[in-house]
Amino acid sequence: MSESVEAELRFTVPQNDQTVVYMVGYECATITLESRKVEIANGRACQKKFSIETNGFELIAYTSELTDFRNPDAVHRIFKPEAEQILKRLIGASRILMFHHVVRDMAGARSDDNLTASTNTHVDHDQATYESHIRRCLPAGEADALLSRRWAAYSIWKPMAPVEQLPLAVCDARTVFEENLISRTRPAGPHPQRGGLGVAFNPKQRWFYFPDMTIDEALVLKIWDTDRNLPQWVAHSAFVDPTSKRDARPRVALDGRFIAFY
Ligand SMILES: [Fe+2]
């Protein structure tokens, strides 16, 4: 297995006069993306060395009881408690809240809830968006109390079929710089909570992927932390792996979104 692949990742182009951008599919985006060839290192050789505390991401063993992942009720009933327990153990939080999930299903139809794969470098949400989810999910008094303490946001990316194409590239949090994050908050509309961050290219970024991920694995990414001294903003993107087989099976993954309270 090779030590790295050279592949194209799409980055957000910084624009001086733009502080708020709108993006729903690229056909009506007000941001400009540029493709860059980058080296994406094979993280398998040292996969046990990556940690949330250092790199902001970690490859974990995770065999789920969930099979009916296209059914939101089943995801809620089976995946949610499993993933919350796993995350709690992994990071030592006192409480975990799963507030959203997305099925990335190339075998299914593309819709607002199934974007099949995010093929641009991004950080899922900004702080205001996470706060709005906390307030949406919890009673006001409880939300106020939890928001007054440290919290952090995580994603768990879990293959629901062996990954033979469009693997996930993740950027070492130590090489993601705040000045390269570009707000793409929707200024208005039905989903104001979906503010996120695009990522501008920086040659110092170090990208990794884990080829041939199985259904018994998952990637945990730390997206946000109210303690700015800790690793966060793990930029990520699906990418076209030039070594994928022509008859690679469709990529199917579950993308769970969590807030951890400490
Ligand atoms: Fe994402």
Residues whose N, C-alpha, C, O or C-beta is under 5 A from the ligand:
A	BS01	LIG	D124
